[in-house]
Amino acid sequence: MKSLNVGEVEITWLKHAGFKIAGGGVVVYIDPYGVRSKDVVDFIFITHEHYDHCDMPSLMVLSSDRTTIVGPRAVMKKVAELPGKKLEVAAGQIHELGSITVEVIPAYNVLKSYHPVGAGGVGYVITIGGVRIYHAGDTDYIGEMGKLKEIDVALLPVSGIYVMDAKEASNSVKAFKPRIAIPMHYGDIVGSKHDALQFKELAGEITQVEILEPAL
């Protein structure tokens, strides 16, 4: 299964940390990676500037005058010349973007140096078609996750090394109890399906875990 339907919202895992979300007449991409086919896109959300999340070839294919690219300051520097609107965001902000609402959540490492708290990386809670979807970005299990409320779908990294491993991700699920959790950030650059299966074993008693197949 490459896509999951939650109400009238379709969530497709592209690969790595990339997702396409469509619902309520809006098409959203988050951290598209390896995309080579054009699409009609309303919003592209980028969590941070690293090449596997702010993938410029994918952004050049997907962005158009219709598109708004959303991301922290380091991302805005990279995408300045792309077509469409740009919206610089920072953790703690809330934005109403037409029919969707976006809450910007911190994303950082606690005991690792890959994503320091001061670098400005973020995750997003996007409410689209009445469904609240949390994309954690590149992060460890952090205290801010305990403040998340009424999350319908959580997209969580599980590969370890640069981000949470399966155990940490399962601890994050215990903290905010999403209705559904989808593991990500494995199978391409780092991690494997074993990480996703381990996450499902650890978190499956807390929430509904759906392991998607990559669409790319």
C-alpha positions in Angstrom: 0.0 0.0 0.0 1.6 3.3 -1.2 -1.2 5.6 0.1 -3.4 5.8 3.1 -6.9 7.5 3.0 -8.0 9.2 6.2 -11.4 10.6 5.7 -11.2 12.5 2.4 -7.4 13.0 2.7 -5.0 10.8 0.8 -1.4 10.5 2.2 1.2 9.0 -0.1 4.8 8.2 0.9 7.1 9.2 -1.8 10.3 7.8 -0.2 12.7 8.8 2.6 10.9 11.7 4.4 8.9 12.8 1.4 5.1 12.8 1.3 2.3 14.0 -0.9 -1.0 14.9 0.8 -4.1 15.7 -1.1 -7.5 16.7 0.3 -10.0 19.5 0.4 -9.0 20.6 -3.1 -5.4 21.2 -2.0 -2.2 19.3 -3.0 0.6 19.5 -0.5 4.2 18.0 -0.7 6.4 17.7 2.4 10.2 17.3 1.9 9.8 15.9 -1.6 12.9 13.8 -2.6 13.6 12.1 -5.8 10.5 13.5 -7.6 11.0 13.7 -11.4 7.4 14.0 -12.6 5.5 17.3 -12.7 2.4 17.8 -10.6 0.0 20.6 -9.8 1.1 21.6 -6.3 -0.4 24.3 -4.0 2.1 24.1 -1.1 5.5 22.6 -0.5 6.7 22.3 3.1 10.4 21.9 3.7 11.6 21.0 7.2 15.2 22.0 6.9 17.9 22.7 4.3 19.7 19.4 4.1 19.8 18.0 0.5 17.6 15.0 1.3 14.8 17.2 2.5 15.3 20.4 0.5 16.0 18.5 -2.7 16.4 21.1 -5.4 15.8 18.8 -8.4 12.5 17.9 -6.9 11.6 21.5 -6.1 12.5 22.6 -9.6 10.1 20.0 -11.0 7.2 20.7 -8.6 7.3 24.5 -8.1 5.3 26.8 -10.3 3.6 30.2 -10.1 0.7 28.4 -8.3 3.0 27.0 -5.5 3.9 28.4 -2.1 7.1 27.1 -0.7 7.2 27.1 3.1 10.3 26.6 5.2 12.7 28.1 7.8 15.3 30.7 6.9 18.0 28.4 5.7 15.6 26.9 3.3 14.4 30.3 2.0 18.0 31.1 1.0 18.1 27.9 -1.2 14.7 28.3 -2.9 14.8 32.1 -3.5 15.1 31.8 -7.3 12.3 29.2 -7.7 8.9 30.2 -9.0 6.0 30.8 -6.8 5.5 32.4 -3.4 7.8 31.9 -0.4 6.8 31.8 3.3 9.6 31.9 5.9 8.5 30.2 9.2 9.9 29.4 12.6 9.0 27.1 15.4 6.0 28.3 17.5 4.2 30.0 14.7 0.7 29.2 13.3 -0.3 30.2 9.8 -3.7 30.1 8.0 -3.0 29.3 4.4 -6.3 29.3 2.6 -8.2 26.2 3.6 -5.3 24.7 5.6 -3.8 25.5 9.0 -0.1 25.0 9.7 1.5 24.8 13.2 5.3 25.0 13.1 7.0 22.6 15.6 10.6 22.4 16.7 12.8 19.6 15.3 16.3 18.9 16.6 18.7 16.4 18.0 19.3 16.1 21.7 22.6 14.2 22.0 23.7 14.4 18.4 25.1 17.2 16.4 23.5 16.7 13.0 20.5 18.9 13.7 21.3 21.3 16.6 18.4 23.2 18.2 19.8 26.5 17.0 19.8 25.5 13.3 16.1 26.2 13.0 14.8 22.9 11.6 11.1 22.3 12.0 8.3 19.9 11.8 4.7 20.7 10.8 1.2 20.0 12.0 -0.9 20.5 8.9 -4.7 20.5 9.2 -6.1 19.6 5.8 -9.6 18.4 5.1 -10.3 18.3 8.8 -7.3 15.9 9.3 -4.4 16.9 11.6 -1.1 15.5 10.2 2.2 15.8 12.0 5.4 15.6 10.0 8.2 15.5 12.6 11.1 16.4 10.3 14.6 15.4 11.3 14.4 15.1 15.1 15.0 13.1 18.1 12.3 12.5 20.7 11.9 15.9 22.2 9.8 17.3 25.0 7.8 19.5 22.7 6.1 16.4 21.3 4.3 16.0 24.6 2.4 19.2 23.8 1.0 18.0 20.6 -2.8 17.6 20.7 -5.4 15.6 18.7 -3.0 14.3 16.0 -4.7 12.1 13.5 -1.6 11.0 11.6 2.0 11.2 12.7 4.8 10.8 10.1 7.8 9.8 12.2 11.5 9.1 11.4 12.6 5.7 12.7 16.1 5.0 11.1 18.3 6.2 13.9 21.8 7.7 13.3 20.6 11.2 12.3 17.1 11.0 13.8 15.0 8.9 16.2 15.4 5.2 16.1 12.4 2.9 16.4 12.4 2.8 20.2 12.6 6.6 20.5 9.8 7.0 17.9 7.7 4.6 19.9 8.3 6.7 23.0 7.2 9.8 21.1 4.0 8.0 20.3 3.4 7.3 23.9 3.8 11.0 24.6 1.2 12.4 22.3 -0.8 9.3 21.2 -1.6 9.9 17.5 -4.5 8.0 16.0 -2.3 6.6 13.3 1.5 6.6 12.9 3.4 6.1 9.7 7.2 5.4 9.9 9.5 7.3 7.5 13.2 8.2 6.9 14.3 4.7 6.0 14.9 2.6 3.0 16.9 5.0 0.8 19.7 6.9 2.4 19.7 5.3 5.9 17.8 2.6 7.6 15.7 -0.2 6.3 12.2 -1.7 6.5 13.4 -3.6 9.6 13.3 -0.2 11.4 9.7 0.3 10.4 8.7 -3.2 11.5 10.5 -2.7 14.8 8.6 0.5 15.3 5.3 -1.2 14.6 6.1 -3.9 17.1 6.9 -1.3 19.8 4.2 1.2 19.0 1.4 -1.0 17.7 -0.2 -1.4 21.1 -0.4 2.4 21.5 -1.6 3.4 18.1 -2.5 2.1 14.6 0.8 1.8 12.7 0.7 1.8 8.9 3.8 0.9 7.0 3.5 2.3 3.5 5.4 1.2 0.4 7.4 4.0 -1.4 5.7 5.5 -4.5 9.1 6.4 -6.1 
